[in-house]
Amino acid sequence: MSNTVLEHFKTLCQIPHCSYESQEMKIHLVTEAKRYGFEVSVDSASNILATKSGAKVTLQSHYDMVCIGANFPLTLQEKEGWLSAENSTLGADNGIGMAMMLSLMQEGAEVDLLFTADEEVGLLGARGLELPLKTPYLLNLDSEEEGIVTIGCAGGVDIIATKKMPSVRKKLHVYTFEIKDLPGGHSGVDIDKNIPNAITLLFQKLCAQESYIIEVHGGERRNSIPKKAEIVFGVEVYEDIKGALYLGEKDIETLGESCSVIRLLGSFESGVRALNETLNIVESSINLALIESSKNEIRVQLSARSMDKTALVTLQERTITYFKTEGFSVDTEGFYAPWKPEENSFSDMVLEESCALFPQAKYGAIHAGLECGIIKEKHPNILMASIGPNIMYPHSNREQVELASVEKVYTTLQNIVRNLHA
């Protein structure tokens, strides 16, 4: 990895920048941009735009990260050419893109640089973008596979289903059942990797007759495949339930008779719903991401994605109907349309430069939400593409980035900027 990129990335790994908690990172980026002689603007959504006279391309990364087990400063570890963080997400998504942008700043490159806020929690920064982008091109640095020039991404929507369940006091045989330490992963790019969903498994392994949910919690984030889930439940007649820990007979407050809810969640098809053979990627998917209970209700959160807007709307409507049938009220948040794949003169140049170091480089699209689609709606005349190094298992504590890949992608980035000023 380029020494300057690595140095900047190590510095970023010392600064807290979890989603919603990235104020220190915001201050760092603004300070660095001014130190390197860039003009800096910040909008009400906390997006940062650093500009330099003569720039022809805007480079873009988001400055928040998914924090699972993260304790700053992160403890970095290198093994066999891959960099990771000890028992934590690494934040290579999108810290490596940020480090490349900071390195170009340090080199005095004539580029504009857009750092967006809170991407990992619904692309909030991009949605609230108020900054004027003046270059004809935008290169996003949030892709995660070297040699792939991304020119399209999935759209998405979050679905929140809530069921009121009046509390009932019962004398029951009480058990706790836990699933934990599953691999986890990104609910978009990893959804086709057969990673087990802890919430789905939890409910598939239950339903004795006349089950009563006492308490349930599962999942980490809306855009992560759940690694763990736990339920406390009771039954009226003692049973030897495989895998469950028996807590004894108790007079206890419950959420009422719950077997139908258990069946509903155990039967929900979380994962890939359709494939796109033309793009050779997932077309549509949905992730059962979070579940929590309070005294009188259960709340379930899901993340749906599709490369096709009509298919996304259909998946959203079917999921709403599925939960409403069992008496849930359903809301949706953060609908965003797909970034329709588009080859253009800028993407052609990015592909040509990529081929210099990655001979098998090609166009691709990603089954995840990049900010390009939202930014494109606000700035329809900007030509866009996205590149990035090999990053494995983002949004999990197995996240790792390949150092040699970063080196080659950064060289490609330097060549793209140089080409635009030739």
KAVEN-V593503 format. One record per residue. N is the residue number from 0. RES is the residue in one small letter. PHI is phi in whole degrees, 0 to 359 (999 if undefined). PSI is psi in radians with two decimals (* if undefined). Layout:
n=N res=RES phi=PHI psi=PSI
n=N res=RES phi=PHI psi=PSI
//
This chain:
n=0 res=m phi=999 psi=2.44
n=1 res=s phi=311 psi=2.35
n=2 res=n phi=303 psi=-0.73
n=3 res=t phi=292 psi=-0.68
n=4 res=v phi=298 psi=-0.80
n=5 res=l phi=297 psi=-0.74
n=6 res=e phi=298 psi=-0.80
n=7 res=h phi=296 psi=-0.71
n=8 res=f phi=295 psi=-0.71
n=9 res=k phi=298 psi=-0.66
n=10 res=t phi=296 psi=-0.76
n=11 res=l phi=300 psi=-0.59
n=12 res=c phi=288 psi=-0.16
n=13 res=q phi=267 psi=-0.23
n=14 res=i phi=255 psi=2.16
n=15 res=p phi=303 psi=2.26
n=16 res=h phi=207 psi=0.74
n=17 res=c phi=295 psi=2.67
n=18 res=s phi=307 psi=2.44
n=19 res=y phi=72 psi=-0.15
n=20 res=e phi=228 psi=0.83
n=21 res=s phi=244 psi=0.42
n=22 res=q phi=298 psi=-0.70
n=23 res=e phi=297 psi=-0.66
n=24 res=m phi=292 psi=-0.70
n=25 res=k phi=303 psi=-0.81
n=26 res=i phi=297 psi=-0.74
n=27 res=h phi=299 psi=-0.81
n=28 res=l phi=294 psi=-0.74
n=29 res=v phi=297 psi=-0.77
n=30 res=t phi=298 psi=-0.79
n=31 res=e phi=295 psi=-0.76
n=32 res=a phi=299 psi=-0.75
n=33 res=k phi=293 psi=-0.65
n=34 res=r phi=298 psi=-0.59
n=35 res=y phi=269 psi=0.16
n=36 res=g phi=87 psi=0.37
n=37 res=f phi=265 psi=2.59
n=38 res=e phi=280 psi=2.39
n=39 res=v phi=236 psi=2.33
n=40 res=s phi=232 psi=2.53
n=41 res=v phi=229 psi=2.30
n=42 res=d phi=262 psi=-3.14
n=43 res=s phi=291 psi=-0.28
n=44 res=a phi=269 psi=0.12
n=45 res=s phi=73 psi=0.29
n=46 res=n phi=287 psi=2.58
n=47 res=i phi=240 psi=2.26
n=48 res=l phi=239 psi=2.05
n=49 res=a phi=253 psi=2.17
n=50 res=t phi=237 psi=2.67
n=51 res=k phi=221 psi=2.41
n=52 res=s phi=303 psi=2.35
n=53 res=g phi=93 psi=-0.05
n=54 res=a phi=295 psi=2.45
n=55 res=k phi=245 psi=-0.18
n=56 res=v phi=222 psi=2.49
n=57 res=t phi=259 psi=2.13
n=58 res=l phi=267 psi=2.49
n=59 res=q phi=221 psi=2.29
n=60 res=s phi=217 psi=2.76
n=61 res=h phi=262 psi=2.61
n=62 res=y phi=251 psi=0.19
n=63 res=d phi=259 psi=2.86
n=64 res=m phi=222 psi=2.73
n=65 res=v phi=287 psi=2.22
n=66 res=c phi=248 psi=1.80
n=67 res=i phi=240 psi=1.93
n=68 res=g phi=75 psi=0.13
n=69 res=a phi=287 psi=2.27
n=70 res=n phi=223 psi=1.88
n=71 res=f phi=277 psi=2.47
n=72 res=p phi=289 psi=2.50
n=73 res=l phi=294 psi=2.55
n=74 res=t phi=266 psi=1.89
n=75 res=l phi=273 psi=2.59
n=76 res=q phi=217 psi=2.41
n=77 res=e phi=245 psi=2.30
n=78 res=k phi=213 psi=2.13
n=79 res=e phi=53 psi=0.70
n=80 res=g phi=85 psi=0.11
n=81 res=w phi=241 psi=2.45
n=82 res=l phi=253 psi=2.35
n=83 res=s phi=217 psi=3.13
n=84 res=a phi=241 psi=2.50
n=85 res=e phi=292 psi=2.03
n=86 res=n phi=55 psi=0.62
n=87 res=s phi=203 psi=2.74
n=88 res=t phi=299 psi=2.62
n=89 res=l phi=268 psi=-0.57
n=90 res=g phi=80 psi=0.28
n=91 res=a phi=300 psi=-0.54
n=92 res=d phi=270 psi=1.68
n=93 res=n phi=236 psi=0.50
n=94 res=g phi=297 psi=-0.55
n=95 res=i phi=294 psi=-0.72
n=96 res=g phi=299 psi=-0.74
n=97 res=m phi=299 psi=-0.77
n=98 res=a phi=297 psi=-0.67
n=99 res=m phi=297 psi=-0.74
n=100 res=m phi=296 psi=-0.73
n=101 res=l phi=295 psi=-0.64
n=102 res=s phi=295 psi=-0.72
n=103 res=l phi=295 psi=-0.67
n=104 res=m phi=305 psi=-0.86
n=105 res=q phi=299 psi=-0.56
n=106 res=e phi=281 psi=-0.12
n=107 res=g phi=77 psi=0.42
n=108 res=a phi=295 psi=2.53
n=109 res=e phi=275 psi=1.50
n=110 res=v phi=219 psi=2.70
n=111 res=d phi=262 psi=2.58
n=112 res=l phi=227 psi=2.13
n=113 res=l phi=249 psi=2.03
n=114 res=f phi=254 psi=2.02
n=115 res=t phi=260 psi=2.66
n=116 res=a phi=261 psi=2.61
n=117 res=d phi=49 psi=0.82
n=118 res=e phi=291 psi=-0.65
n=119 res=e phi=287 psi=-0.11
n=120 res=v phi=239 psi=0.60
n=121 res=g phi=116 psi=0.42
n=122 res=l phi=52 psi=0.74
n=123 res=l phi=295 psi=-0.70
n=124 res=g phi=298 psi=-0.84
n=125 res=a phi=299 psi=-0.69
n=126 res=r phi=298 psi=-0.66
n=127 res=g phi=264 psi=0.23
n=128 res=l phi=301 psi=2.17
n=129 res=e phi=238 psi=0.01
n=130 res=l phi=277 psi=2.47
n=131 res=p phi=278 psi=1.95
n=132 res=l phi=273 psi=2.15
n=133 res=k phi=250 psi=-0.14
n=134 res=t phi=275 psi=2.72
n=135 res=p phi=283 psi=-0.22
n=136 res=y phi=230 psi=2.62
n=137 res=l phi=226 psi=2.26
n=138 res=l phi=243 psi=1.94
n=139 res=n phi=280 psi=2.45
n=140 res=l phi=244 psi=0.62
n=141 res=d phi=249 psi=0.23
n=142 res=s phi=279 psi=2.87
n=143 res=e phi=226 psi=0.45
n=144 res=e phi=213 psi=2.07
n=145 res=e phi=296 psi=2.58
n=146 res=g phi=79 psi=0.00
n=147 res=i phi=253 psi=2.08
n=148 res=v phi=265 psi=1.84
n=149 res=t phi=281 psi=2.28
n=150 res=i phi=230 psi=0.32
n=151 res=g phi=189 psi=2.72
n=152 res=c phi=210 psi=2.88
n=153 res=a phi=287 psi=2.64
n=154 res=g phi=270 psi=3.02
n=155 res=g phi=202 psi=2.95
n=156 res=v phi=203 psi=2.49
n=157 res=d phi=263 psi=2.42
n=158 res=i phi=238 psi=2.24
n=159 res=i phi=239 psi=2.04
n=160 res=a phi=247 psi=2.24
n=161 res=t phi=233 psi=2.33
n=162 res=k phi=237 psi=2.13
n=163 res=k phi=286 psi=2.26
n=164 res=m phi=225 psi=1.65
n=165 res=p phi=306 psi=2.36
n=166 res=s phi=291 psi=2.55
n=167 res=v phi=226 psi=2.33
n=168 res=r phi=266 psi=2.21
n=169 res=k phi=221 psi=2.69
n=170 res=k phi=266 psi=2.00
n=171 res=l phi=222 psi=2.76
n=172 res=h phi=275 psi=2.08
n=173 res=v phi=254 psi=2.44
n=174 res=y phi=226 psi=2.72
n=175 res=t phi=239 psi=2.45
n=176 res=f phi=228 psi=2.24
n=177 res=e phi=228 psi=2.41
n=178 res=i phi=239 psi=2.25
n=179 res=k phi=211 psi=2.98
n=180 res=d phi=62 psi=0.48
n=181 res=l phi=284 psi=2.84
n=182 res=p phi=298 psi=-0.63
n=183 res=g phi=70 psi=-3.13
n=184 res=g phi=157 psi=3.11
n=185 res=h phi=282 psi=2.33
n=186 res=s phi=285 psi=-0.08
n=187 res=g phi=257 psi=-1.25
n=188 res=v phi=289 psi=-0.35
n=189 res=d phi=257 psi=0.06
n=190 res=i phi=293 psi=-0.36
n=191 res=d phi=261 psi=0.23
n=192 res=k phi=262 psi=0.27
n=193 res=n phi=58 psi=0.61
n=194 res=i phi=280 psi=2.17
n=195 res=p phi=293 psi=2.55
n=196 res=n phi=260 psi=2.06
n=197 res=a phi=298 psi=-0.66
n=198 res=i phi=292 psi=-0.78
n=199 res=t phi=300 psi=-0.83
n=200 res=l phi=299 psi=-0.70
n=201 res=l phi=304 psi=-0.85
n=202 res=f phi=281 psi=-0.45
n=203 res=q phi=292 psi=-0.44
n=204 res=k phi=269 psi=-0.07
n=205 res=l phi=261 psi=-2.71
n=206 res=c phi=50 psi=1.65
n=207 res=a phi=280 psi=2.94
n=208 res=q phi=297 psi=2.42
n=209 res=e phi=51 psi=1.00
n=210 res=s phi=278 psi=2.57
n=211 res=y phi=234 psi=2.08
n=212 res=i phi=282 psi=2.26
n=213 res=i phi=259 psi=-0.75
n=214 res=e phi=199 psi=2.46
n=215 res=v phi=213 psi=2.44
n=216 res=h phi=213 psi=2.49
n=217 res=g phi=193 psi=2.68
n=218 res=g phi=88 psi=2.91
n=219 res=e phi=242 psi=-0.80
n=220 res=r phi=210 psi=2.80
n=221 res=r phi=298 psi=-0.59
n=222 res=n phi=259 psi=0.39
n=223 res=s phi=237 psi=2.49
n=224 res=i phi=288 psi=2.16
n=225 res=p phi=300 psi=2.33
n=226 res=k phi=268 psi=-0.43
n=227 res=k phi=211 psi=2.70
n=228 res=a phi=201 psi=2.59
n=229 res=e phi=215 psi=2.45
n=230 res=i phi=226 psi=2.47
n=231 res=v phi=249 psi=2.18
n=232 res=f phi=217 psi=2.89
n=233 res=g phi=225 psi=2.72
n=234 res=v phi=228 psi=2.72
n=235 res=e phi=281 psi=-0.50
n=236 res=v phi=243 psi=2.25
n=237 res=y phi=303 psi=2.37
n=238 res=e phi=223 psi=2.65
n=239 res=d phi=271 psi=1.66
n=240 res=i phi=264 psi=2.01
n=241 res=k phi=301 psi=2.24
n=242 res=g phi=88 psi=-0.22
n=243 res=a phi=265 psi=2.57
n=244 res=l phi=263 psi=2.12
n=245 res=y phi=280 psi=2.22
n=246 res=l phi=256 psi=-0.04
n=247 res=g phi=104 psi=3.10
n=248 res=e phi=270 psi=2.25
n=249 res=k phi=222 psi=2.61
n=250 res=d phi=270 psi=1.91
n=251 res=i phi=217 psi=2.66
n=252 res=e phi=279 psi=2.29
n=253 res=t phi=232 psi=3.01
n=254 res=l phi=270 psi=0.30
n=255 res=g phi=88 psi=3.06
n=256 res=e phi=299 psi=2.19
n=257 res=s phi=234 psi=0.12
n=258 res=c phi=298 psi=-0.61
n=259 res=s phi=293 psi=-0.63
n=260 res=v phi=292 psi=-0.71
n=261 res=i phi=299 psi=-0.77
n=262 res=r phi=297 psi=-0.73
n=263 res=l phi=301 psi=-0.81
n=264 res=l phi=285 psi=-0.61
n=265 res=g phi=292 psi=-0.44
n=266 res=s phi=267 psi=-0.15
n=267 res=f phi=293 psi=2.31
n=268 res=e phi=273 psi=1.48
n=269 res=s phi=276 psi=2.26
n=270 res=g phi=133 psi=-2.68
n=271 res=v phi=290 psi=2.32
n=272 res=r phi=251 psi=-0.48
n=273 res=a phi=201 psi=2.65
n=274 res=l phi=249 psi=2.59
n=275 res=n phi=254 psi=1.80
n=276 res=e phi=289 psi=-0.49
n=277 res=t phi=293 psi=-0.80
n=278 res=l phi=271 psi=-0.16
n=279 res=n phi=59 psi=0.73
n=280 res=i phi=219 psi=3.09
n=281 res=v phi=293 psi=2.34
n=282 res=e phi=274 psi=-0.89
n=283 res=s phi=220 psi=2.53
n=284 res=s phi=205 psi=2.87
n=285 res=i phi=213 psi=2.42
n=286 res=n phi=243 psi=2.13
n=287 res=l phi=282 psi=1.75
n=288 res=a phi=262 psi=-0.73
n=289 res=l phi=219 psi=2.54
n=290 res=i phi=216 psi=2.44
n=291 res=e phi=210 psi=2.66
n=292 res=s phi=239 psi=2.63
n=293 res=s phi=234 psi=-2.90
n=294 res=k phi=299 psi=-0.63
n=295 res=n phi=232 psi=0.28
n=296 res=e phi=201 psi=2.85
n=297 res=i phi=240 psi=2.39
n=298 res=r phi=236 psi=2.22
n=299 res=v phi=240 psi=2.38
n=300 res=q phi=237 psi=2.36
n=301 res=l phi=229 psi=2.71
n=302 res=s phi=235 psi=2.05
n=303 res=a phi=254 psi=2.53
n=304 res=r phi=220 psi=2.65
n=305 res=s phi=200 psi=2.62
n=306 res=m phi=280 psi=-0.16
n=307 res=d phi=236 psi=2.26
n=308 res=k phi=296 psi=-0.74
n=309 res=t phi=297 psi=-0.73
n=310 res=a phi=295 psi=-0.61
n=311 res=l phi=294 psi=-0.76
n=312 res=v phi=298 psi=-0.74
n=313 res=t phi=297 psi=-0.77
n=314 res=l phi=297 psi=-0.71
n=315 res=q phi=299 psi=-0.82
n=316 res=e phi=294 psi=-0.70
n=317 res=r phi=293 psi=-0.66
n=318 res=t phi=292 psi=-0.72
n=319 res=i phi=301 psi=-0.82
n=320 res=t phi=298 psi=-0.73
n=321 res=y phi=304 psi=-0.81
n=322 res=f phi=280 psi=-0.61
n=323 res=k phi=296 psi=-0.53
n=324 res=t phi=302 psi=-0.53
n=325 res=e phi=261 psi=0.26
n=326 res=g phi=89 psi=0.21
n=327 res=f phi=280 psi=2.55
n=328 res=s phi=268 psi=2.50
n=329 res=v phi=230 psi=2.30
n=330 res=d phi=237 psi=2.79
n=331 res=t phi=233 psi=2.68
n=332 res=e phi=220 psi=2.60
n=333 res=g phi=65 psi=0.61
n=334 res=f phi=297 psi=2.28
n=335 res=y phi=221 psi=2.44
n=336 res=a phi=284 psi=2.72
n=337 res=p phi=297 psi=2.74
n=338 res=w phi=271 psi=1.82
n=339 res=k phi=294 psi=2.20
n=340 res=p phi=306 psi=2.30
n=341 res=e phi=213 psi=2.06
n=342 res=e phi=275 psi=2.41
n=343 res=n phi=211 psi=3.13
n=344 res=s phi=298 psi=-0.63
n=345 res=f phi=290 psi=-0.82
n=346 res=s phi=297 psi=-0.60
n=347 res=d phi=299 psi=-0.74
n=348 res=m phi=294 psi=-0.73
n=349 res=v phi=298 psi=-0.71
n=350 res=l phi=295 psi=-0.74
n=351 res=e phi=298 psi=-0.77
n=352 res=e phi=293 psi=-0.61
n=353 res=s phi=295 psi=-0.64
n=354 res=c phi=296 psi=-0.41
n=355 res=a phi=297 psi=-0.63
n=356 res=l phi=251 psi=-0.34
n=357 res=f phi=234 psi=1.51
n=358 res=p phi=304 psi=-0.46
n=359 res=q phi=264 psi=0.28
n=360 res=a phi=303 psi=2.56
n=361 res=k phi=204 psi=2.93
n=362 res=y phi=284 psi=2.66
n=363 res=g phi=203 psi=3.04
n=364 res=a phi=225 psi=2.85
n=365 res=i phi=232 psi=2.42
n=366 res=h phi=272 psi=1.07
n=367 res=a phi=202 psi=2.94
n=368 res=g phi=267 psi=1.89
n=369 res=l phi=267 psi=2.72
n=370 res=e phi=284 psi=-0.18
n=371 res=c phi=304 psi=-0.73
n=372 res=g phi=299 psi=-0.75
n=373 res=i phi=290 psi=-0.74
n=374 res=i phi=296 psi=-0.64
n=375 res=k phi=298 psi=-0.65
n=376 res=e phi=296 psi=-0.59
n=377 res=k phi=277 psi=-0.51
n=378 res=h phi=228 psi=1.29
n=379 res=p phi=295 psi=-0.32
n=380 res=n phi=269 psi=-0.13
n=381 res=i phi=284 psi=2.32
n=382 res=l phi=273 psi=2.39
n=383 res=m phi=228 psi=2.71
n=384 res=a phi=202 psi=2.99
n=385 res=s phi=217 psi=2.41
n=386 res=i phi=223 psi=2.92
n=387 res=g phi=181 psi=2.94
n=388 res=p phi=273 psi=3.09
n=389 res=n phi=289 psi=2.01
n=390 res=i phi=236 psi=2.20
n=391 res=m phi=253 psi=2.51
n=392 res=y phi=54 psi=0.82
n=393 res=p phi=299 psi=2.72
n=394 res=h phi=69 psi=0.36
n=395 res=s phi=218 psi=2.87
n=396 res=n phi=282 psi=0.15
n=397 res=r phi=261 psi=0.08
n=398 res=e phi=304 psi=2.37
n=399 res=q phi=208 psi=2.68
n=400 res=v phi=233 psi=2.45
n=401 res=e phi=274 psi=2.12
n=402 res=l phi=294 psi=-0.74
n=403 res=a phi=296 psi=-0.60
n=404 res=s phi=294 psi=-0.73
n=405 res=v phi=300 psi=-0.75
n=406 res=e phi=302 psi=-0.81
n=407 res=k phi=288 psi=-0.66
n=408 res=v phi=292 psi=-0.65
n=409 res=y phi=294 psi=-0.69
n=410 res=t phi=298 psi=-0.72
n=411 res=t phi=300 psi=-0.76
n=412 res=l phi=298 psi=-0.79
n=413 res=q phi=301 psi=-0.73
n=414 res=n phi=293 psi=-0.64
n=415 res=i phi=297 psi=-0.81
n=416 res=v phi=297 psi=-0.74
n=417 res=r phi=296 psi=-0.73
n=418 res=n phi=300 psi=-0.72
n=419 res=l phi=293 psi=-0.37
n=420 res=h phi=254 psi=0.13
n=421 res=a phi=288 psi=*
//
